[in-house]
Amino acid sequence: MKKRLLNRRQFLVALSASTVGALYLTRQAFEQPVTSSPSSDHYVSKEGLLDVSLDARYRSVNLAGREARLYSYNGSLPGPRLEVKPGDTVRIRFTNNLPDPTNLHYHGLHVSPSENADNAFLEVPPGETFTYEFTIPQNHPAGTFWYHPHRHGLVAKQVFGGLSGLLIVRGELDDIPEIQAAQEEFLVLKDFALGDDGHIQPPNRMERMMQGREGSLVTVNGSVNPNFSIPEGGLLRLRLLNASSSRFYRLMLQDHPLYLIATDGGALGEPVELKELLLTPGERAEVLIRGEREPGEYLLLNLPYDRSDMGMMGGGMMGGGMMGRSRSTSPDRSATLATLTYKDRVKSLPLPEQLIPVEALPEPQKVRRFTLGHGMAPGQGMAFTINGKTFNSERIDTQVRLNTVEDWEIANEGMMMGFDHPFHLHTNAFQVISRNGKSESYRGWKDTVPVPPGDVVRIRIPFKDFPGKAVYHCHILDHEDLGMMGVVKMQQLGQS
């Protein structure tokens, strides 16, 4: 039976009276050995195989210089960085020592969504070990990817609590001489909410049901305002991941342009100069910074970005995109994320003129429209919907044929409360064709794209290689858990 959604007046009344709350585990449920968090591990494939063990549990870790009780992989925040190459086999023995079921999603990887690969429908019960194994395709692009839990209903809780890690695919982009010469840093942006006792704080009920949970402690690689260096005349390559469950980052480096060289799914055709860069939850970007200013200290800032405006319309060709709009989570001031310090001097290094050509996709064989909305569902509370439906793992919402290209129009019509929705598709990357009918100024591969209220974003998707069921959803993870997710089935022509 289709759930009935309430009208605007009923919605507001129900919202104010709602008693829906997040169920958090009590301290007594966390009787795990107390350990200190080591520095983040780093595992690299050898002779075509990445073979690692990951353990997820609630434990004491060092976060920004204080003891905190968080979820972690192998006791580190962020989790171990995994590095592979195209053609490698990935084998991960995953042990769930959490008190809840969980699983692993390999965000952005073009691998099978079935069986023991990137299977969002798989569940690993508490106390059990499961072995993931899959192969990175030989033609897989180099890029910055990541892994995190994807057990529906618990995703926001587990990611917000600390579970995430980088997954790097090395390849053609890394072989470009100017890129090879650049110093490389990995920046995982993540916020936390801790009580005085160091435990995860339950989310504010209204926050969870509106913009999603956010924490006041904002970290880079588990630290507050870490320092990174660049030699005068040199190049610095920053790999950036927004691993927050809800927080947006509008990034600017004082007195330095950012030269964008890669988005979610890999390299651009050439560097793109930006003054600022918006990363919504789940998005990644790679930028180059030139050491061409007076030696000193320069701040990496998170500029204001207001996600709370009710009914605010999207603006401009880049509205909500890489350059973002001047709306802020902290309207009154910017926040310092990290400090860049000039150290030493090298012979001046040029920017690369060309990177990796971006494939021009053919015209689509089919065009679909997906409407992102919300309301109150009787017996459920707040509901986030795609095409008027909340998530049902047993229902196929969209059927596509392999070896075809489709255009999806993602329309954010949730004007009542003004929610931004970063739209994420598993398994197959896409290109953003237009926003509100205006072509994007440059083309790159994406798997997550922001869709502010009132915007219509058109994406072009080549469905290839892997049959099976995958999902698409809002990457504000509370919105996903509250229903904004659909199931896509990919099949060969002639299959039923």
Secondary structure, 3 states (H helix, E strand, C coil): CCCCCCCHHHHHHHHHHCCCCCCCCCHHHCCCCCCCCCCCCEEECECCEEEEEEEEEEEEEEECCEEEEEEEECCECCCCEEEECCCCEEEEEEEEECCCCECCEEECCCCCCCCCCCCCCCCECCCCEEEEEEECCCCCCCEEEEEECCCCCCHHHHHHCCCCEEEEECCHHHHCHHHHHCEEEEEEEEEECECCCCEECCCCHHHHHCCCCCCCEEEECCECCCEEEEEECCEEEEEEEECCCCCCEEEEECCECEEEEEECCEEEEEEEEECCEEECCCCEEEEEEECCCCCCEEEEEECCCCCCCCCCCCCCCCCCCCCCCCCCCCCCCCEEEEEEEEEEECCCCCCCCCCCCCCCCCCCCEEEEEEEEEEEECCCEEEEEECCECCCCCCCCEEEECCEEEEEEEEECCCCCCCCEEEEECCCCEEEEEECCEECCCCCEECEEEECCCCEEEEEEEECCCCEEEEEEECCHHHHHCCCEEEEEEECCCCC
